[in-house]
Amino acid sequence: MQRKRSTLADAVEGGSTNDGQYLPTPLPLSSRGYSVVARVSSSTSNVITKVREVASGNMFVCKSISLQNLQTVKAKLAAQQEVAILKALRHPNVIGYRNSFVVEESETSSMMGAQLVIIMEYATDGDLREKR
């Protein structure tokens, strides 16, 4: 029997069964059509990786956010708003949104838990801090 995939709203509103904080690690994204190229950065709440879309060969950035770390209503709302804002924005000076999805806990290692994944354009020229 195949499990129904959660929506972003279901996932971030679901709450956590664990009080601990987990550092997410790069996800196995091959089933979603992406291969991980390199880790770009990480924090206590997310990991940024450079990924290649298998079908096109194009590079993107993958931001994975541990849903276990979204303990408060404010944090859950912020995750939903980030995706909604990225989807709506279309401007040459803003990194473009490509896709988002939830990777269920059953698809990850048990320590990772469920992850919100946001795929965005890859800035080949670096970030604004590098331009100073």
N, C-alpha and C positions, 0 to 999 in steps of 0.2 A: 504494500500500500504506500503510495507516494504522499508525503506530507505537503500540506498547503503552505506556500511561502507567505511569510509575514509582509505586510506593507510597512513602510517607514513609520507611519503613525502607530500601527500595532506594536512595533518593536520598541519605539522610544517611550510609549505609554505603558509598556508591560511591567516595568519595575524590575528590580534586581533581587535575586535570592541570595546574594553574597555581599557582605559588607566590605570585602577587600577590594583594593585597587589593582587592576591588572594592566600591564603595559602591553598593548597590542603588538603583534608582530606581523610581517608581511603575510598576506593570505595566499593560499593556492587559488589563483584566479583563472586557471586554464579552462575550467568549465564555463566561464563567462566570456571567453574569447580574448583574454589578456595574458601576457607572460611578464613576470617581474624581471626588470632589468637591474635595478639598484635601489638601495634604500637612500633616500634623500635626507630625511631628518625624522626625529621622533620626540615625543614629550610623554608626560604621564598619562595623557588621554588619547593620543593618536599617533599614527605612524604615516609618514609620507613616503611613497615609493614611486619610482619612475617605472612605467609599464609600457609594453608594446602591444598594440592591437594586432592580434594574429592575422586577421583577414586583410588588413590594409598595410600593416607594417608601420603605421603612424605611432608616434610616441605621445603618451599622456602621463598625467600625474594621478596617482591613486591616494586618496586620503581615507584611511580606515580608522574608525572611531569605535572604541569598545563601548557597547551598550550597557555593560555592567557598571561602567563608571558614571552613567547618567542617573544619579541617585535622586536628584531634586526635580521638581516640576519645571523650574527655571532652566535647568540643563537640558531636559527633554525638549522643551519648547525651543531652545536655542538651536538644537540639532535640526528640528523640523524647519525652522526659519532659515537656517543656512542653506538648505537644499532649495527651499522655495525662492529665496532671493537669487541664488545662482541660476536657477532655471529661468527666472524672469529677466535678468540683466543681459543686455546685448550692447556692448560698448567696446571700442577698440582698445581701451586702456584697462579693461577688466578681463581677467582670465575666464575663458569660456567654459561653461558646464557641458559635459558630454552625457553623463548617465549617473544614476545612483541606484543602489539596491542593498538589501540586507542579506548578509551571509549568516545563515542559521548556525547555532552552536554545534549541531550535528555535522556540519561541513568543516569545522575548525577543530583544532586540538582542544581538549577539555579545559585547559587553562585560559584559552583565549576567549571563549564565550562568543556570543553573537556579535557581529560587527556591522556597523553602517559604513558602506563604501561609497565614496563620491569620486567619480572619474572626471577630471578637468583637463583642459588644454595644458600642454607642456610649454613653459616659457623658455625657449632656446637661448635667449640672451640673459638669463638669470633674473634676479629680483632687483627691486629698486635700491636696496642697500648696496648691491654690487655696482650700481651705476654712479655712486657718489664719488 
